């Protein structure tokens, strides 16, 4: 499995004044804090780090989201200036690992020059220069490298898996994250990650993604990137294309299933073949023509803003149809991607900790993709494909039980998915709170997806027990149903 790290230095060559460019480079000092999802009412220790950024038009600082994610305090500094200035996150886009910072004090921008964005994706084998502050250095570092690949791939910060990125050979140094990559005096990308299993392989976020982010936040919020919301298969097998009665000159991708509740529902059908998107033909291997080569068709989706229309030409029942409809972002029932600037939601009743299944909770396990609870991994990976409990808005789990006399015989229960409480279907965490208001006679009865004996608690003892458990374990509140913390912006 390929592993990525989120801080790099990418080499490059450039023309124009190096001294002018240096005045647009800043060093960033964030202090951040993360919640502990396994103990959802607690926070981890503060962490401090450094990153890089570029001053752009409008007295804004462009950097990586991972440089300032979960930040509680940020300072920025210019080269040859001993003063540090307070900065704030104005907008942050975790999907694309980009953020915009603002600095209130106008003195910070004295003597600086905003850097301009290029209108081009750098050509293969061309050279670029990366500017930044690797290894916590006090002076700007300038390194050079060659563009070796342009492709769609994973952004490790969010684990969003289909955005354009550019590969280059690079000297890899912590602290370059967020630094601009320059060609012909303009920004062609932002340095953001490396391939840990490779040698001198680094990546930058290219201008099309940067421009998408900047256009997105013009309305005052970051909406992210839309999805098509379909499961597809390549059509490289000529026999299957014949089976679908496709003409020999026709090519496309086969839709196994349209995701319920996704943007393509009510527009595309299971079994459709997507021939083209916005007039761009799709090959049987799922690629489109791009620059001097080919790239995944998902690039066309990533160019769209949330709410923007897409035009799909499909082969359906022996006919060609063109369908236009708006795209939206993925609102899945499980938080599939890494989360930031949010706290885990929970509810504690009778010492039982109820939470919501998410990627962040699974990450409580070391090497979680191997070691996390097997049932949780199954729900996480296959809940949509296997259409598990489609009526549920989210999957409520039991994390663990805090020992107390009222739960003596269930205190060893952990890592279960909740089905019903007191005969009421649990479709969300809020349903747990409501269900405990209505005991079945003298007891609260919790039924699990895994079957077996239900968990039974004596209702008359719960009010006193809840107060006692919260006090004994030093828990500030028995519940948090809203994950918004107010720090950071998205």
N, C-alpha and C positions, 0 to 999 in steps of 0.2 A: 504494500500500500504506500502511495506517495504521501509524504508529510510536508507541509509548508510551514515556514516561519514568517512572521509579519514585520520584519525590519530589514531593509536592504540598502545597499549602495549600488547604483547601476551606472556603468561608464557611458560616456558619450562624447561626441565632438560637436562643436558649434562655431558659428561665426558671429561677428558683432562684438560689442564691448563687454569683456568679462567684468570690468569694474562696475558697469551699469547694472549688469545682472546681479552682482553681489549685493547691491543696495536693495534688491527685492527679495532677499532670502532671510528668513528668521529662524531662530531656535526656539523651541516650545518646551515649556516645563509644566507638565500636567501632574496633578495629584488625584488619584482615583481610588474608589472603593467598590468592592463587589459584594453582593449578598451571598450567603451560604444556603443553597437550595435544600440541602439535607436538614438543616436547622433553620427553617424559613424566617424566623424572627430575628436572626443574628446577621451581622455584617462581618466580612473579613477585615483584615488589617489594611490600612492605607498603603498605597503603592505610589512611588514616584519614579518618573522616567524622563527621557528627553526624546524629542522628535524634531522634524524640520517642517518648514512651510514656505509658501510663496505668496508675496503680496500681489494681488491682482486689482483690476479696476474697481473703484468704489471704496477704496481703503478697507478691503477685506483680505483675510489670510486664508488661502486654500491649503488644506493638509489632509491627511488620512483620518478617517473616522476612528481607526484603532489607536491613534495617537492620543485622542481626547475622549474616548468612550468612558462612561461612568465617572467622568471628571467632576470633582467637587471644587477644584481651584486650578486656574491656569494662568501662567505667566509667559510672556514672550520677550525676546531680546534680539537686538540687531548686532551684527558684527561691529566691533570697535565702539560699542556703546555699553558702559558698565551698568546702565539702568535697566531694570526689568519692569515691564508694564503688565497690568492686569488685563486679561482677555476673557471673553465669554464665547461660548458656543452659540452661534446664531442659527445654523442649520446643520444637521448631521444625517447622513444617509448610510446606514450600515450595510445595505445590500451592495452598494458600489464602493464602500470603504472611503468615502469622501466627507469632508466637513468644511464649513466656513466659520471663521472666527472673526469677531469684531473687537476693536480696542477703543475704549471711550476717549482716552487721552489723545488729543490730536498731535501732541509733541512726538509721539511714537513715529509718526509718518514723515516727520521732517527729514529731508535728505534721502528719501526712498524713491524708487522708481517702480511703478506697477509693471509686472510682466504680462505679456500678451499671449493668448492662446494661438497656436498654429491652426491653420485650416486643413492640415494634411496628416494622414497616418504615415509615419516614417517608412521609407522603403527598406526592404530586406537588404542586408549587408551595408546599410548606411550607418554612420557613426553618430552617437549622441553623447551629451555630457550631463552628468548628474551632479547637482549642487546640494549640499546639506551639511549636517553636523554629525558624522558617524562617531561612535565610541565616545560620546559626550565631550567631544572636542570643543574648544572655544573659538577656533577659526574655521571658516568655511572650507570644506573639502570639495575638490572638483575631480571627478574620475571619468574615464572614457570607456566606451564599449561599442559593440556592434549589434545591430538589430538582427536577430536570428529567426524569429517566428512571430506570426500574428495569428491568433486563434481564439476560439471561445473556450472558457475554462472556469475553474472554481476560484472564488474569492474567499480565502481562508477566514477572514474576519467574520463574515456572516455565514459562510458555507453556501452562499448563493452560487449555483453551479453552471450558469450559462451566460457569462458576460465576456465581452471582448477584452483580451489582455495581450500585451506584447512582451515577448521573451528576449532577453539579451544576455550576453556573457557579462560578468560583473565581479568586482571585488565586493565581498559581502560584509557589511558592517552595520551593527546595531546603531540606530539613531538617524539613519538616512530616510526612514519612513516619512512620507509627506514632502520630501524634497522634490523640486521640479527637475524634469529631464528636458534638456534644451537642445534644439537643433535650429540653426540659422537664426539664433537670437530669440526664439519663441518656445513656449512650452509645448512639447509633444506628448508629455505624460507626467504622471506622478509616481515615484518609486513606492512600492508597497509590500512586496513579499519575495521570498526565495523558495527554491525547491531544495529541501534539506537533504534529499537522497541523491542530488546531482552535484556537480562540481562547477562553480561559477555560473549558475543558472539563476537569473533574477527576473522580476516582472515589473512592469509599469502599467498604470491605468491610462489608457489612451484618451485623446481629446474627444472622440465621440461620446464616451461615457461621462467625461467631465462636463461637456456641454449639455448632455441630458440632465445631469444633476442641477446645473445652474438654471436651466430652463424650468425644471420641475419646481424649484423653490421660489420662483418669482411670485407665486400667489400666496406666499407666506407659510407654506408647509411642505414637507417632503412626503410625497405619495409613493415613491418607489417605482419599480419596474413591473409592468403587467406580465401576465402569463397567458398562454393559449388555453391551458386547462384540458389537455387531451393526452392520452397514452398512444404512442405511435410505434410503428414498425417500418423498417426499410423495405423496399420492394425490389431488391436486387435479384430475386429469383424470377427468371422469365416465365416459368410455368405458372407461378401464382399471378403474374400480370395477365397471362392468357386466361386464367380462371376468372379473373375480374373483368374480362372482355375489354381490356384496355387496348387501344390501337398501338401498333408497334412504336410509333414515334412519341408516344405519351410517356411521361415519367412523373413520379410523385412519391408521397409517403402515405402509408395506410394507417387509419385511425382505428385502433382496437376499441377504445372506449372514450367517450366524452365524460369528463368529471362532472358529477352532479353538483350544482351550485356554482360551477365554474363559468368563466366568461363565454365559453362556446356552447353551453347548454342552450337549447331552444334555437340554435342556428346551425350547428353541425350535427351529424348523426354518426353513430357507431357504424363502421364499414365504409365511410367516405374515404376517398383518396384525395389528399390536398395536392393539387397540381402546381399552384403558384400562389404567392402572397404579394399583394400590391403590384401585380404584374411581373414579379421576379420568379422565373421557373425554378422548380425544385427537382433535383436529380433523384434517382432511385436510391441513392445512398444517403439522402437527407441533406445534401450540401447545395450551396448556391455559388455562383461565380462571385469572386471578391478580389479586388486589386488584380494581382497577377496569378491568383490561384483560386482555391475554393475554401469555403467555410461553412459551418453548420447553419441551417436555415433559421435557427433560433436567433441569429443576429438580427433578422428582420423584426422579430418581436421586441428585442431589447431596444430598438430605435424608437418605439412607441412610448408616449406618455400614457399614464393611467387615464382612462376615459376616452382616448383617441380611437377612431375607427380603424378597422382593418378590413381589407378586401381579400377574401379567399375564393379561389377558383377550385372547384372540386369535381371529381368524377363520382356520380351517384346513380346507381341503377341504369348504367349505360348512357347517361347524359352528362354533359358539362353544365355546371351551374356556378354562378358567381354570387357570393353572399357577403354582405357588408354589415359589420356590427361593432360595437365598442368593446375594447379590452379593459379588464380590471385586474387588480393584483390578487395574489393567492391569499384567501382567507381560510386556510385549512383549519380543521378541528384540533390539530396538534401543532404547537409552535415548532415548526420543522427546523428553523434556522437559529443561530445564536442570537441571544437577546441582550440588550444593554439598556441602561437608564430605566430599569424596571425592577421591581421587587417580586419575589414569589408570593403568590396568593395561597392562603391556607385557612383552615378552620379546625379548631381543637375542641373536641367534645368527648367527655369521659376519658381523657388522656389520649384519645385516638387522633392522630394528625392526618387530616384530609388535605390533599393537594391535587394539582392538575398535572397530568402527564405532559412532559415537554422535553425538548432536547437539553435544556439547562438542568433539569432534574436528573436526567440520565448521565450527565457529565459529572454527577457526584461520585460515580465510580471511576477509578483509575482505568485508563484504556477501556472506556465504557462500551465501545462497539464490540468488545470481546466479553467483558465482565459484568455488564449491567444485568439486572434481572431478566431472565429469558422471556417471560410473559410481557413485560414492558417493552422489550425490544420488538417483539412480534407486533404489538399494537402500534408502535411507532412506525415500523417499516411497512406494514401491510394493512393498516386499518382502512385505507382508501381502496387499494387493489382488491381486498377481500370483502369490501363493503360491510365492515363490522359496525353493528348498531348504528345505522345511518341516521337515526332520530337524535343521537346525542350531539350536542354542541361541542363538547369536550369530554375527556375521559378522566373521571375523578378516581384517585387512587388513595390507598392507605399507605403512608410512608412508614410509620412506626407507631408504637403505643408507649406512652410515658407511664411507667408503673405506678399503680395506686390500688388501694384495696377494692375499688369498684370494678377494676378490670383484671384482677389477679389471674383469671383463667384464660385471658385473651392477650396478655401483655407480650407474648412471644410472636404475635401476628405482625407481619410486615409485608410490603410489596404486593398488595392485592388491588384489584380493580372493582369498584363498587357498582352493583347493579341496582338494588332498591334499598330504601330505608323506610321502615314502617309501611311497606307496601307501595311506596311512591317511587316512580322511576327517577333515577338520578341522571339528568341530562346536562347538568352544569354544577359548579361548586355552590352556587347560590341555592340550588335545590337541596343540598345537604342541610343548610341552615334552616330552611323552611320545613323539611321533613321531620326534624327532631322536635318540632312544635306539636306533633301529633303521634304520641306513642300508641302502640297496639296494646290496649289495656294497661297493664302495669309495667310493660317493658318496651324498650327500643330494640328493634330487630333489623340487623344489617345483613343483606344478602349479597354475596360476591359473585362475580362472573365465573369464577373457578368452581362454583358449586360447593358441595360439602355442607357442613353444619353452619347455620348463620351465626353471627356475633349477636349476643343478647346482653343488654345492660338494663339494670333495674332503674326505671324512670324516676322514682321518688328520691333516689340518691344523687342524681346528676347535678342539680343546681349547686349543692354544697361541694360536691367533688370537683366540679369545674373551677370554682373559686380557689379551692385548696391546691389543685394541680398547677394553675397559673402562677400562684404565689410561690409554691415550692420550687418550681423550675425557673423562676425569674423571667417569665414571659411577659412582655409589656402589654400584649393584647391577645385575646382568644381567637381573633380572626383578622385577616386582611383580605378583602375581596377585590380591592382595586390595586392593580400592579403599578399604576403611575406614581412616580416618586416626586416629580416636579424638578428634578435636576436633569440637565441636558434638554435638547429639543429634537423632536422628530415629528 
